[in-house]
């Protein structure tokens, strides 16, 4: 314990904690990247559906068309 009352962490525990936080941050960034891709796919699907409403003679979109 230092003069502020904080308990000092051993260096190996501190490094493990820093690595864990870095891993969690990278995971969150990966999720955000997937979110951007998902958002793009949803916008494309909505645009396709809107075009198909304008041209009613075409078949409805299938999921694998995206």
Buried (B, 14 or more C-beta within 10 A) or exposed (E): EEEEEEEEEEEEEEEEEEEEEEEEEEEEEEEEEEEEEEEEEEEEBEEBEEEBEEEEEEEEBEEEEE
